[in-house]
Amino acid sequence: MIKKAIIFLQVFIGWLLAVPLSFLVPKQKNLWLFIGGGNGQFRDNVKYLFLYLHKQKPADLTLYFLTENSQTRDDLNAKGLPVILYPRMTTVFKMLRASVVIVDNLTWIWNLKYHLLFDCCKVQLWHGCSIKSLELDNPNELKKFNTWWKRIAVNASGRFPKYDFLLSTSSLNTEKIFLPAFRPKKIIEFGYPRNDVFFRQPDDLDLIGADQACIDIVRSYTKKNHKTVLYAPTFRDTGSGNDFIEKEALDIDKLNRFGQANRMLFVFKIHPFRKLEYDFRKADNVIRYADADDVYPLLPSIDLLITDYSSIFFDFLFADRPIVFFPYDYEKYISKDRRLKYDYAWITPGPKCYTQDQLQETVGRILYQGEDHFSLKRKEIMDLSFKQQEGNFSGHIFDFLNNDVLNR
């Protein structure tokens, strides 16, 4: 009840004070703000577009990364990156003056940010291609707003903003995924900024917000001729968050023994919305990448990806290395969690495993016998999913925004 009262008060103040101020305070045409997911984490597409612009230093463009996380603020300050901490009065003033806000998540609207930035040009980069229904196209999400007063409340809070520009990566994704899910004024089709890391060595700035200790461990095992496998499952809308352990779909001790016997290092990257209770200190060949950290600097070092319904497999297509799918709970997932937008067998360019024994056998055949029956399928899905495939994705997006926004 207290939480609902706080949200109501914020929305009331937002429309009574913040939204009018967003129209009254004159805009600074060249002032752009970037807001990461959660409480302003430095990761994903926003991070890489921000870094690109910081390095290029376009004339007359002022950039700030906005965060509510003091550690993120300190990390960026230490590298000389322009960062502002919210909520502060100086930050609020910059928000009211900003002409463009660039996001890749839903949480950027929290704590009156939507209302203070109401009169900005809003650019949504989103955080991945998808095989599942999202947002306005997700029946499970819409059920939460099934009364007139809930619909008013959700619109007043900015839960489904109207974006000026929404980034898609291909015409297929535009028609199948993004148009049904969002309400953009215009969809633009370019590559994802985070995938620029596949075309260069990650530098010190790329490693901000990444699990550097885990990356160092992967590099050390690679030097010892170990193969590296990333396990990156997505979250479930139902269950307690660690359902794949509850259902005994994966025995980590057994996986560790398999890794020891076959010179493999398994890296677990668990979705921040999920939970996993396991003491990784007792495992030599299974390690955990920090849940909320940016995993993209790690991807070029990975030999094989294991996932389920996560969009990460689309990005890993740029590595052109094997992908194994582990949809152990497929029937439950499509009936209780999410509606899939594609035929799963068609859209997933890799073998499907439903038990741990199948998974280990398949990974072993691929990494040590060179078995790869899906190289052509990866190319097919790549061509359908990414209109641009040659890198410099951040540059293409900025060129467009520079012409369409700055030069108006």
Summary of the structure (lengths in Angstrom):
residues: 408
radius of gyration: 21.7
end to end distance: 46.0
largest distance: 66.6
contacts: 1289
relative contact order: 0.13
helix: 47%
strand: 15%
